[in-house]
Amino acid sequence: MFSYDRDLLIDHLDLWLDSKRVKEFGFISHGHTDHIARHKKIICSEPTADFIKIRLKNPNYQPLKYNQPCQINGAEITLHPAGHILGSSQIKIKSDGISLLYTGDFRISPARTVEAFEYVESDILIMETTFGLPHYKFPSRESMEAELLELCSSALKAGKTPVIFAYTLGKGQEALKIISDAGLPVAADYSILQFIPIFQKYGIEFGKFTTCKKTDLAEKVNILPVQARYQKGFRNSNDKFTIYLSGWGIDKSAQFRLGVNKVLPLSDHADYDELIQLVETIKPQKVYCTHGFDQFVDSLNNAGYKAELLK
């Protein structure tokens, strides 16, 4: 039903899934740049189409509503919320009595700026398994939000400038909503704010915020793209408290590797328990794993599932 050569191809539909190489016909699961290519024809969710319009010039896309069946060459295609970022989608393909589900990047636990994840039954499951080792178990979202707010509040009280480094799409807006909803003074870089109208279009509102001015960061929380931490003045600065949002914060080395004061494991990916939970809930006949570890595949096979890592 599918083949794999660095990218996934649904053979009988000539449909590529999240290919990073330009194809005739491609599905884009979400708006992160490492999943986008200028395919000649694109299918995606409606929010993802809005993000693509910012990131690609004049894309040829066919946006689909969630759970809206679409017929392509005798196959039925539906998109379902993946819980990764706003508009992120799983794609289910039913053809000749067999169903295939590709999750793309996903997260089961809820967050403030994304649609709730949806479980979808399928015979074949192709799943992203980035954090597929047992020690990647993330704290609750509530505890991570509380810790983020405490770190920022304490820094401000101590006369330091809190600086949050986050991806420009997804975690940047989530951090802005957490901070602004709490009423803390906050500013964000334009690279993050340019997407805010799309979030508002789909009913996600924010508290008060301003545009970040790098010459005036004091007395407020600042949300900047992750690349900004390499700019002159951010490393070894005594007047700033720097926070990086990443699931890799579970690793003790992350703080030093990323060059910040604190790494919070606030992730937009599923952790190990959620990866297992997905398989146990769907109970597919076969599981194919991407972006993960051999050990996770071994754990699925040991649990009685048929699993394989796509390399």
TORLO-477442 format. One record per residue: residue in three letters; residue number from 1; x, y, z of N, C-alpha, C in turn. Coordinates in steps of 0.001 Angstrom, whole numbers. Atoms other than C-alpha are relative to their C-alpha. Layout:
BEGIN
<site Ala NUM <X Y Z> <X Y Z> <X Y Z>>
...
//
This chain:
BEGIN
<site Met 1 <830 -1206 0> <0 0 0> <865 1257 0>>
<site Phe 2 <-895 -1145 7> <2977 2292 580> <1436 -480 -176>>
<site Ser 3 <-1428 285 108> <6694 2446 -100> <761 1119 685>>
<site Tyr 4 <-789 -974 -753> <9524 4275 1656> <1407 70 -563>>
<site Asp 5 <-1364 -283 427> <12673 5832 262> <332 1418 456>>
<site Arg 6 <-186 -1288 -674> <13580 8665 2667> <-1317 739 211>>
<site Asp 7 <1333 -585 -109> <9941 9775 2131> <-1037 -1092 -211>>
<site Leu 8 <1093 971 98> <6600 7963 2317> <-852 276 -1235>>
<site Leu 9 <830 -102 1200> <4627 7283 -864> <-1155 -983 93>>
<site Ile 10 <1166 867 155> <1068 5934 -1061> <-47 -357 -1485>>
<site Asp 11 <-335 358 1382> <1769 3996 -4241> <-1137 222 -980>>
<site His 12 <1074 -18 991> <-1613 3675 -5919> <-645 1375 -152>>
<site Leu 13 <520 -1361 111> <-2431 7349 -5282> <1065 990 -466>>
<site Asp 14 <-1127 -896 284> <1012 8768 -6130> <-10 1190 963>>
<site Leu 15 <111 -1032 -1031> <541 10718 -2881> <1150 -152 983>>
<site Trp 16 <-1129 -3 -921> <3627 11615 -861> <-416 632 1328>>
<site Leu 17 <367 -455 -1338> <3329 12118 2901> <1171 738 636>>
<site Asp 18 <-1021 -830 -648> <5353 14995 4397> <1366 -100 -675>>
<site Ser 19 <-1279 43 713> <7990 14741 1698> <685 1357 75>>
<site Lys 20 <-782 -1235 -15> <10749 17318 2048> <533 337 -1389>>
<site Arg 21 <-376 -234 1390> <11408 16967 -1686> <-1261 322 -804>>
<site Val 22 <1157 -439 793> <9107 18614 -4239> <-540 -1178 -813>>
<site Lys 23 <658 1097 704> <6574 16137 -5670> <-1205 538 -776>>
<site Glu 24 <1208 -376 738> <3590 16202 -8015> <-1178 184 946>>
<site Phe 25 <1177 30 -867> <1124 15481 -5205> <464 -341 1408>>
<site Gly 26 <-493 231 -1345> <1857 15795 -1488> <-978 398 1081>>
<site Phe 27 <734 -341 -1212> <149 15764 1888> <963 674 950>>
<site Ile 28 <-793 -708 -1006> <1518 18317 4376> <-753 -58 1315>>
<site Ser 29 <721 263 -1253> <637 17349 7932> <-132 1235 879>>
<site His 30 <80 -1204 -820> <1405 20730 9534> <976 1051 -527>>
<site Gly 31 <-677 -1150 570> <3034 24119 9062> <1462 186 334>>
<site His 32 <-1425 -143 -280> <6584 23518 10361> <805 -156 -1294>>
<site Thr 33 <-738 -70 1263> <9178 24224 7684> <644 -1324 -397>>
<site Asp 34 <-631 1272 352> <10781 20770 7898> <-1004 -1023 -519>>
<site His 35 <1017 881 579> <7493 19261 6670> <-619 591 -1268>>
<site Ile 36 <593 -719 1129> <6774 21718 3856> <901 -93 -1225>>
<site Ala 37 <-694 -110 1283> <7747 21494 195> <-995 559 -1014>>
<site Arg 38 <862 -629 998> <6407 23270 -2865> <-502 -1041 -1007>>
<site His 39 <577 1004 888> <4503 20295 -4262> <-921 673 -1025>>
<site Lys 40 <843 -599 1031> <2601 20948 -7466> <-1472 4 420>>
<site Lys 41 <1329 -5 -603> <-589 19975 -5620> <136 -468 1439>>
<site Ile 42 <-123 271 -1430> <-986 19951 -1833> <-1376 -241 597>>
<site Ile 43 <1179 118 -849> <-3658 18567 474> <453 185 1450>>
<site Cys 44 <-345 -325 -1381> <-3698 19756 4077> <-1257 501 699>>
<site Ser 45 <1120 -576 -735> <-5960 21114 6800> <-133 1480 -322>>
<site Glu 46 <222 -1423 270> <-7424 24604 6614> <1004 902 729>>
<site Pro 47 <-1012 -856 -639> <-5137 26156 9286> <1385 -172 -628>>
<site Thr 48 <-1304 227 633> <-2104 24521 7676> <82 739 -1326>>
<site Ala 49 <19 -762 1252> <-3137 26058 4350> <297 1468 258>>
<site Asp 50 <-265 -1402 -330> <-3123 29477 6028> <1472 222 349>>
<site Phe 51 <-1428 -123 -313> <378 28883 7406> <854 -129 -1269>>
<site Ile 52 <-758 208 1237> <1589 27626 4023> <-7 1263 -848>>
<site Lys 53 <72 -1231 799> <395 30836 2383> <1042 1023 446>>
<site Ile 54 <-1040 -897 -498> <2850 32724 4607> <1385 -520 -366>>
<site Arg 55 <-1332 590 151> <5730 30302 4120> <357 -383 -1431>>
<site Leu 56 <-251 302 1409> <5346 29494 398> <-693 1046 -868>>
<site Lys 57 <582 -972 906> <4668 31816 -2508> <-959 -701 -960>>
<site Asn 58 <1038 508 902> <1402 31037 -4349> <-72 -1531 -42>>
<site Pro 59 <103 1456 10> <1032 27386 -3248> <-1325 -464 -618>>
<site Asn 60 <1210 603 564> <-1486 25133 -5025> <-495 -1053 993>>
<site Tyr 61 <422 899 -1062> <-3347 23567 -2122> <-1504 -261 -49>>
<site Gln 62 <1406 359 -171> <-6629 21779 -1447> <-231 -225 1490>>
<site Pro 63 <216 182 -1435> <-7609 22383 2184> <-1223 -870 277>>
<site Leu 64 <1102 869 -395> <-9818 19779 3863> <-371 279 1447>>
<site Lys 65 <463 -66 -1376> <-11931 20080 6984> <268 -1337 669>>
<site Tyr 66 <-164 1250 -727> <-11318 17508 9699> <-1244 -880 -180>>
<site Asn 67 <1066 1012 117> <-13384 14321 9231> <-892 207 -1229>>
<site Gln 68 <742 -189 1244> <-14534 15457 5772> <559 -962 -1043>>
<site Pro 69 <-527 974 958> <-14189 12454 3384> <286 631 -1358>>
<site Cys 70 <-396 -459 1328> <-12416 13112 101> <367 -1233 -823>>
<site Gln 71 <-258 1151 868> <-12363 10606 -2772> <1120 326 -984>>
<site Ile 72 <-1110 -158 942> <-9099 10258 -4698> <326 -1361 -597>>
<site Asn 73 <-307 1240 720> <-8714 7519 -7304> <-558 -1243 702>>
<site Gly 74 <656 1138 -628> <-11163 5234 -5514> <306 -187 1472>>
<site Ala 75 <-328 81 -1426> <-9658 5775 -2066> <-709 1120 758>>
<site Glu 76 <602 -1022 -850> <-11331 7635 794> <1062 546 947>>
<site Ile 77 <-990 -673 -836> <-9135 10174 2574> <-713 905 987>>
<site Thr 78 <499 -937 -1010> <-9926 11951 5841> <1173 507 832>>
<site Leu 79 <-990 -585 -896> <-7880 14273 8037> <-575 72 1410>>
<site His 80 <414 24 -1400> <-7991 14156 11834> <1025 764 839>>
<site Pro 81 <-938 -790 -812> <-6461 16431 14529> <1113 -845 600>>
<site Ala 82 <-1170 711 -512> <-2955 15406 15555> <510 570 1314>>
<site Gly 83 <-370 -548 -1301> <-2582 17703 18592> <1415 539 97>>
<site His 84 <-1408 -430 3> <947 18817 17570> <90 1529 51>>
<site Ile 85 <195 -1452 22> <355 22463 16563> <-1350 261 -656>>
<site Leu 86 <1260 -340 641> <-2691 24312 15256> <1 -507 -1443>>
<site Gly 87 <131 495 1360> <-3863 22578 12085> <717 -1297 -294>>
<site Ser 88 <-723 1252 260> <-1641 19519 12472> <-993 -1138 -195>>
<site Ser 89 <982 995 430> <-3311 16504 10886> <600 -1389 -144>>
<site Gln 90 <-211 1381 400> <-3277 12766 10782> <-777 -209 -1299>>
<site Ile 91 <739 313 1219> <-4330 11329 7439> <-330 -1491 -1>>
<site Lys 92 <449 1384 109> <-6390 8140 7087> <-392 -269 -1439>>
<site Ile 93 <263 377 1387> <-6560 6373 3743> <-628 -1381 -9>>
<site Lys 94 <709 1280 100> <-9100 3603 3075> <-102 -391 -1463>>
<site Ser 95 <24 459 1388> <-8746 1550 -80> <6 -1519 -31>>
<site Asp 96 <71 1463 175> <-9706 -2007 -1089> <-125 -730 1337>>
<site Gly 97 <271 654 -1274> <-10877 -2824 2424> <1097 103 1027>>
<site Ile 98 <-1115 -168 -933> <-7607 -1781 4100> <116 1472 352>>
<site Ser 99 <-158 -1387 -427> <-7086 1361 6147> <1422 233 511>>
<site Leu 100 <-1337 -416 -440> <-3794 3201 6787> <-123 1358 659>>
<site Leu 101 <-16 -1277 -697> <-3265 5980 9297> <1445 460 156>>
<site Tyr 102 <-1305 -636 -189> <-247 8296 9188> <-198 1150 970>>
<site Thr 103 <243 -997 -1042> <4 10409 12345> <685 1334 -287>>
<site Gly 104 <-849 -1178 -11> <2655 12916 11311> <473 242 1428>>
<site Asp 105 <-343 -342 -1383> <4005 14673 14415> <-1292 151 797>>
<site Phe 106 <1252 -42 -771> <1418 14310 17183> <272 92 1489>>
<site Arg 107 <-15 -44 -1464> <680 14831 20864> <-1417 -275 474>>
<site Ile 108 <1327 377 -492> <-2206 13330 22819> <-492 965 1080>>
<site Ser 109 <421 -884 -1079> <-2233 15604 25875> <-403 1365 -552>>
<site Pro 110 <502 -1278 534> <-4142 18902 25379> <945 1154 277>>
<site Ala 111 <-750 -1242 -184> <-2549 22330 25017> <-907 1158 -391>>
<site Arg 112 <886 -1160 130> <-3936 25869 24803> <-229 464 -1433>>
<site Thr 113 <62 -606 1329> <-3327 26616 21129> <-121 -1030 -1115>>
<site Val 114 <78 1069 1002> <-4108 23364 19311> <-1297 -786 185>>
<site Glu 115 <1199 835 -64> <-7090 21192 18462> <313 -1284 779>>
<site Ala 116 <-178 1221 -787> <-7613 18138 20678> <301 -1184 -913>>
<site Phe 117 <-367 1208 743> <-5992 14920 19429> <-1207 -921 -151>>
<site Glu 118 <1103 923 260> <-8377 12390 17887> <552 -1396 -284>>
<site Tyr 119 <-370 1390 272> <-7942 8602 18082> <-746 -483 -1243>>
<site Val 120 <584 473 1256> <-8548 6965 14700> <400 -1459 -194>>
<site Glu 121 <-303 1417 209> <-8826 3197 14199> <543 -227 -1405>>
<site Ser 122 <-578 292 1303> <-6770 1732 11383> <697 -1354 30>>
<site Asp 123 <-695 1287 102> <-5312 -1554 10138> <1511 186 59>>
<site Ile 124 <-1427 -308 54> <-1887 -52 9438> <222 1363 637>>
<site Leu 125 <-317 -1253 -676> <-368 2656 11636> <1443 386 -319>>
<site Ile 126 <-1331 -576 179> <2575 4819 10581> <89 1171 971>>
<site Met 127 <4 -971 -1088> <3509 6840 13651> <1383 608 222>>
<site Glu 128 <-1218 -703 -403> <6106 9426 14632> <360 -410 1415>>
<site Thr 129 <-399 514 -1314> <8143 8174 17607> <1273 698 506>>
<site Thr 130 <-1186 -767 -364> <10638 10958 18378> <496 -317 1412>>
<site Phe 131 <-389 201 -1394> <10609 10395 22157> <-281 -1436 453>>
<site Gly 132 <309 1398 -252> <10438 6607 22046> <970 -737 905>>
<site Leu 133 <-776 666 -1040> <12623 5833 25069> <-707 213 1335>>
<site Pro 134 <822 -62 -1219> <11118 5112 28513> <239 1206 892>>
<site His 135 <-239 -1123 -923> <12797 8034 30311> <-615 1306 -504>>
<site Tyr 136 <673 -1208 501> <11015 10552 28076> <-1467 -8 427>>
<site Lys 137 <1344 -111 -555> <7987 11002 30311> <-170 1422 498>>
<site Phe 138 <119 -1427 -274> <6856 14591 30405> <-898 263 1199>>
<site Pro 139 <909 -439 -1067> <5387 16307 33475> <-1309 486 -612>>
<site Ser 140 <1290 -466 505> <1772 17410 33178> <130 1402 -576>>
<site Arg 141 <-6 -1337 594> <1023 20466 31078> <-217 1062 1073>>
<site Glu 142 <309 -960 -1060> <-397 22196 34151> <1239 318 827>>
<site Ser 143 <-1194 -240 -815> <2824 21732 36129> <1064 757 -784>>
<site Met 144 <-965 -717 831> <4956 22940 33203> <-389 1471 -147>>
<site Glu 145 <461 -1386 89> <2818 26041 32785> <257 738 1314>>
<site Ala 146 <-207 -632 -1309> <3001 26745 36527> <1482 301 221>>
<site Glu 147 <-1432 -223 -177> <6792 26353 36525> <489 1129 -898>>
<site Leu 148 <-388 -1077 910> <7157 28615 33487> <-389 1361 573>>
<site Leu 149 <461 -1267 -576> <5090 31343 35140> <802 373 1246>>
<site Glu 150 <-782 -267 -1204> <7014 31002 38400> <1405 469 -352>>
<site Leu 151 <-1336 -408 423> <10375 31250 36640> <-6 1442 -512>>
<site Cys 152 <83 -1355 557> <9284 34365 34767> <-289 1033 1084>>
<site Ser 153 <346 -934 -1076> <7706 36028 37819> <1183 235 927>>
<site Ser 154 <-1145 -122 -905> <10741 35311 40011> <1114 814 -639>>
<site Ala 155 <-1033 -763 694> <13120 36680 37378> <-333 1487 -5>>
<site Leu 156 <409 -1404 19> <11123 39895 37059> <161 645 1377>>
<site Lys 157 <-118 -535 -1357> <11033 40350 40846> <1454 218 390>>
<site Ala 158 <-1430 -107 -309> <14801 39845 40971> <703 1023 -891>>
<site Gly 159 <-588 -996 877> <15334 42543 38352> <666 -557 -1234>>
<site Lys 160 <-548 630 1206> <16269 40088 35615> <-1064 -21 -1102>>
<site Thr 161 <911 45 1143> <14743 39863 32130> <-226 -1446 -426>>
<site Pro 162 <264 1362 467> <13023 36532 31373> <-45 -33 -1530>>
<site Val 163 <-1 178 1449> <13724 35410 27806> <-326 -1459 -295>>
<site Ile 164 <430 1346 376> <11867 32386 26425> <357 -234 -1458>>
<site Phe 165 <-316 385 1368> <13260 30690 23330> <-954 -1112 -430>>
<site Ala 166 <1003 956 463> <10601 28850 21326> <-82 39 -1513>>
<site Tyr 167 <191 34 1448> <9836 27766 17780> <-1011 1063 -409>>
<site Thr 168 <826 -1125 423> <8222 30554 15786> <-1440 -404 -293>>
<site Leu 169 <1361 470 222> <5170 28404 14990> <-281 -1162 928>>
<site Gly 170 <379 1048 -937> <3535 26366 17716> <312 391 1425>>
<site Lys 171 <-351 -298 -1392> <5416 26755 20971> <121 1493 274>>
<site Gly 172 <-63 -1444 -194> <5974 30485 20431> <-1353 574 371>>
<site Gln 173 <1345 -491 -294> <2229 31131 20373> <-542 -614 1299>>
<site Glu 174 <461 605 -1253> <1590 28664 23202> <605 730 1199>>
<site Ala 175 <-644 -741 -1083> <4141 30431 25404> <-636 1377 166>>
<site Leu 176 <628 -1322 -58> <2571 33785 24514> <-1364 -77 668>>
<site Lys 177 <1329 132 -617> <-880 32550 25491> <118 -287 1491>>
<site Ile 178 <-186 303 -1424> <352 31081 28803> <353 1267 774>>
<site Ile 179 <-485 -1189 -703> <2158 34292 29754> <-1047 1119 -21>>
<site Ser 180 <959 -1107 100> <-451 36766 28473> <-1291 -305 756>>
<site Asp 181 <1197 369 -771> <-3379 34837 29994> <213 217 1493>>
<site Ala 182 <-313 -188 -1421> <-1601 35106 33354> <143 1476 361>>
<site Gly 183 <-75 -1432 -259> <-1389 38893 32970> <1396 541 199>>
<site Leu 184 <-1361 -505 -102> <2406 39136 33014> <310 879 -1214>>
<site Pro 185 <-387 -806 1156> <3907 41869 30806> <835 -847 -952>>
<site Val 186 <-664 910 942> <5058 40112 27634> <107 638 -1375>>
<site Ala 187 <-209 -420 1383> <6484 40881 24208> <540 -1196 -777>>
<site Ala 188 <-458 1107 842> <7154 38511 21308> <583 540 -1298>>
<site Asp 189 <-629 -375 1260> <9286 38663 18200> <-1020 -56 -1144>>
<site Tyr 190 <929 -30 1143> <7558 39471 14898> <-123 -1359 -674>>
<site Ser 191 <50 1313 645> <8469 36028 13549> <-1042 -905 651>>
<site Ile 192 <1043 731 -721> <6071 34641 16187> <-1351 684 -174>>
<site Leu 193 <1261 -750 53> <3450 37400 16042> <-652 -32 -1382>>
<site Gln 194 <587 -10 1348> <2991 37146 12259> <-1079 -1073 -178>>
<site Phe 195 <974 1087 117> <987 33943 12795> <-1219 202 905>>
<site Ile 196 <1083 -177 -969> <-1286 35311 15557> <-1372 168 -673>>
<site Pro 197 <1319 -127 625> <-4111 36387 13160> <-600 -1338 -431>>
<site Ile 198 <515 1315 389> <-4391 32772 11985> <-550 -719 1225>>
<site Phe 199 <510 602 -1241> <-4746 31526 15569> <-1330 648 391>>
<site Gln 200 <1237 -701 -341> <-7384 34196 16187> <-1131 -386 -953>>
<site Lys 201 <1004 422 982> <-9199 33160 12996> <-692 -1282 440>>
<site Tyr 202 <556 1279 -429> <-9702 29718 14550> <-378 -5 1482>>
<site Gly 203 <607 -121 -1317> <-10919 31042 17891> <943 -9 1179>>
<site Ile 204 <-957 -21 -1098> <-7718 31208 19948> <378 1447 285>>
<site Glu 205 <-248 -1390 -372> <-7431 34523 21783> <1157 91 987>>
<site Phe 206 <-1156 -240 -856> <-4515 36024 23677> <-269 1214 887>>
<site Gly 207 <57 -1194 -829> <-4113 38510 26514> <836 1109 -624>>
<site Lys 208 <-744 -1147 518> <-2199 41769 26150> <1455 -390 -268>>
<site Phe 209 <-1403 214 335> <1198 41658 24429> <462 1116 -921>>
<site Thr 210 <-585 -983 911> <3550 43892 22474> <1039 -687 -872>>
<site Thr 211 <-1061 508 858> <6138 43424 19752> <1346 212 678>>
<site Cys 212 <-1283 -54 -676> <9590 42657 21095> <966 935 -726>>
<site Lys 213 <-1063 -858 520> <12268 45326 20637> <1297 -427 683>>
<site Lys 214 <-1218 574 -574> <15716 43840 21090> <848 1028 736>>
<site Thr 215 <-714 -1047 -737> <17023 47209 22338> <-708 364 1301>>
<site Asp 216 <775 -322 -1206> <14353 47276 25074> <-714 -1258 488>>
<site Leu 217 <554 1272 -462> <13833 43860 26696> <-411 31 1475>>
<site Ala 218 <144 -4 -1457> <13686 44895 30346> <-1456 113 450>>
<site Glu 219 <1265 -132 -725> <10727 44650 32751> <-1174 -706 -671>>
<site Lys 220 <1065 809 598> <8769 42125 30710> <578 -1346 -434>>
<site Val 221 <-396 1292 561> <8856 38526 29507> <152 174 -1506>>
<site Asn 222 <-245 -93 1431> <10333 38265 26012> <23 -1395 -616>>
<site Ile 223 <46 1287 684> <9577 35407 23619> <674 167 -1356>>
<site Leu 224 <-824 -142 1192> <12165 34981 20880> <172 -1344 -697>>
<site Pro 225 <-284 1261 697> <12922 32390 18181> <1258 -647 548>>
<site Val 226 <-1108 735 -614> <15388 29694 19201> <1351 471 -529>>
<site Gln 227 <-1275 -429 576> <18075 31066 16853> <549 1239 707>>
<site Ala 228 <-430 -1265 -612> <18183 34326 18831> <990 -210 1133>>
<site Arg 229 <-914 204 -1130> <20116 32704 21660> <1462 46 -428>>
<site Tyr 230 <-1373 -84 494> <23217 32744 19432> <437 1436 -273>>
<site Gln 231 <-342 -1386 288> <23068 36491 18972> <834 604 1123>>
<site Lys 232 <-884 -644 -959> <25602 38688 20704> <-812 588 1161>>
<site Gly 233 <652 -577 -1162> <24580 39584 24228> <-882 -962 771>>
<site Phe 234 <874 930 -709> <22482 36526 25094> <783 -1013 819>>
<site Arg 235 <-793 957 -760> <25203 34138 26206> <735 708 1142>>
<site Asn 236 <-738 -506 -1169> <26693 34687 29663> <-436 1410 411>>
<site Ser 237 <513 -1306 -385> <24461 37681 30320> <-555 -75 1415>>
<site Asn 238 <409 43 -1400> <23925 38473 33991> <-1381 594 249>>
<site Asp 239 <1273 -675 -244> <20756 40513 33523> <-1183 -717 -634>>
<site Lys 240 <1076 768 634> <18720 37833 31715> <-100 -1388 611>>
<site Phe 241 <212 1398 -377> <17186 34515 32723> <-616 -681 -1210>>
<site Thr 242 <405 583 1279> <16915 32326 29638> <-628 -1379 188>>
<site Ile 243 <782 1238 -95> <14406 29490 29192> <-213 -544 -1417>>
<site Tyr 244 <217 655 1295> <14239 27030 26301> <-1103 -1040 187>>
<site Leu 245 <1112 950 -102> <11034 25028 25695> <245 -1168 -950>>
<site Ser 246 <-284 1164 832> <11766 21507 24473> <-158 -1282 801>>
<site Gly 247 <81 1309 -638> <10976 17892 25269> <1359 -576 345>>
<site Trp 248 <-1346 487 -301> <14723 17279 25209> <484 493 1360>>
<site Gly 249 <-335 -461 -1341> <14771 19107 28543> <7 -1116 1028>>
<site Ile 250 <-79 1160 -885> <14298 15683 30127> <1458 -423 181>>
<site Asp 251 <-1415 365 -79> <17976 15077 29355> <756 1012 859>>
<site Lys 252 <-720 -878 -921> <20261 16488 32059> <985 908 -731>>
<site Ser 253 <-989 -782 738> <22702 17751 29432> <-618 1137 -802>>
<site Ala 254 <660 -953 902> <20097 19894 27649> <331 1445 342>>
<site Gln 255 <-263 -1379 -416> <20726 23061 29691> <1342 493 -540>>
<site Phe 256 <-1339 -396 432> <24419 23093 28803> <124 -74 -1523>>
<site Arg 257 <-61 157 1450> <23980 21855 25246> <-692 1150 -715>>
<site Leu 258 <762 -1078 625> <21429 24577 24467> <435 1381 485>>
<site Gly 259 <-567 -1264 -443> <23276 27278 26410> <-978 947 649>>
<site Val 260 <999 -835 -676> <20414 28521 28601> <17 -302 1493>>
<site Asn 261 <91 220 -1443> <19606 28820 32294> <-903 -1177 355>>
<site Lys 262 <979 1044 -321> <16689 26386 32146> <-629 -538 -1280>>
<site Val 263 <764 618 1093> <15157 23907 29683> <-1226 -652 611>>
<site Leu 264 <1255 589 -475> <11511 23126 30374> <-499 -1006 -1028>>
<site Pro 265 <469 1017 948> <10236 19870 28817> <-1467 181 -381>>
<site Leu 266 <1324 -275 532> <7135 21535 27429> <80 -289 -1500>>
<site Ser 267 <-210 514 1356> <6864 19592 24181> <-1284 -10 -794>>
<site Asp 268 <1169 175 861> <4545 19489 21188> <-12 -1382 -645>>
<site His 269 <-10 1399 442> <5343 15782 20671> <-515 -910 1110>>
<site Ala 270 <402 1010 -981> <3983 12681 22384> <1222 -507 756>>
<site Asp 271 <-1086 627 -753> <6122 11288 25186> <-130 -1520 -112>>
<site Tyr 272 <-38 1459 130> <6916 7594 25628> <-1338 -639 370>>
<site Asp 273 <1268 600 -431> <3736 6781 27556> <-1111 235 -1014>>
<site Glu 274 <1040 -290 995> <1568 8488 24933> <211 -807 -1277>>
<site Leu 275 <-271 842 1169> <3297 6588 22118> <-563 -1403 223>>
<site Ile 276 <531 1322 -338> <2471 3313 23851> <-1523 44 48>>
<site Gln 277 <1452 -161 -130> <-1044 4571 24627> <-680 8 -1358>>
<site Leu 278 <595 -44 1339> <-1710 5269 20951> <-120 -1392 -592>>
<site Val 279 <13 1349 573> <-780 1748 19864> <-1002 -885 740>>
<site Glu 280 <913 826 -782> <-2714 123 22710> <-1457 361 -264>>
<site Thr 281 <1377 -427 265> <-5816 2168 21862> <-452 -405 -1399>>
<site Ile 282 <381 290 1384> <-5788 1684 18081> <73 -1493 -300>>
<site Lys 283 <-211 1431 229> <-4521 -1938 18142> <107 -330 -1502>>
<site Pro 284 <-137 263 1435> <-3338 -1927 14508> <591 -1385 -263>>
<site Gln 285 <-588 1278 390> <-2333 -5064 12629> <1506 119 -188>>
<site Lys 286 <-1426 -229 212> <1062 -3531 11808> <316 1457 321>>
<site Val 287 <-441 -1346 -369> <2983 -513 13142> <1337 290 -678>>
<site Tyr 288 <-1254 -485 560> <5653 1401 11246> <360 1287 735>>
<site Cys 289 <-422 -1137 -809> <7697 3933 13248> <982 871 -772>>
<site Thr 290 <-917 -941 634> <9466 7057 12021> <645 882 1072>>
<site His 291 <-699 -963 -856> <11981 9435 13648> <137 -510 1431>>
<site Gly 292 <-63 539 -1351> <12625 7173 16594> <1174 -924 228>>
<site Phe 293 <-1069 870 -470> <14688 4486 18271> <-368 -1463 -238>>
<site Asp 294 <223 1446 148> <15115 745 17632> <-638 -578 1258>>
<site Gln 295 <514 547 -1257> <14332 175 21315> <-1513 108 97>>
<site Phe 296 <1455 -135 -66> <10781 1478 20899> <-672 -1083 -844>>
<site Val 297 <523 1069 852> <10135 -924 18043> <117 -1340 723>>
<site Asp 298 <-180 1243 -756> <11564 -3734 20180> <-1060 -142 1090>>
<site Ser 299 <993 66 -1076> <9204 -2830 23022> <-1382 -346 -542>>
<site Leu 300 <1288 347 608> <6200 -3011 20688> <-39 -1475 -400>>
<site Asn 301 <-44 1410 398> <7278 -6377 19280> <-56 -916 1214>>
<site Asn 302 <34 796 -1227> <7865 -7699 22802> <-1380 -18 630>>
<site Ala 303 <1362 -72 -539> <4320 -6591 23694> <-1006 -725 -892>>
<site Gly 304 <878 790 856> <2909 -8693 20858> <-472 696 -1255>>
<site Tyr 305 <358 -709 1226> <2548 -6059 18133> <1043 -282 -1080>>
<site Lys 306 <-937 112 1100> <4138 -6308 14709> <470 1412 -351>>
<site Ala 307 <-502 -1362 168> <6368 -3267 14455> <1315 4 -759>>
<site Glu 308 <-1210 -136 817> <9118 -1995 12177> <383 1487 -32>>
<site Leu 309 <-495 -1361 74> <11304 1131 12118> <369 322 -1439>>
<site Leu 310 <-329 -425 1349> <11432 2966 8805> <1271 850 61>>
<site Lys 311 <-1285 -682 -17> <15017 4082 8159> <356 443 -1420>>
//
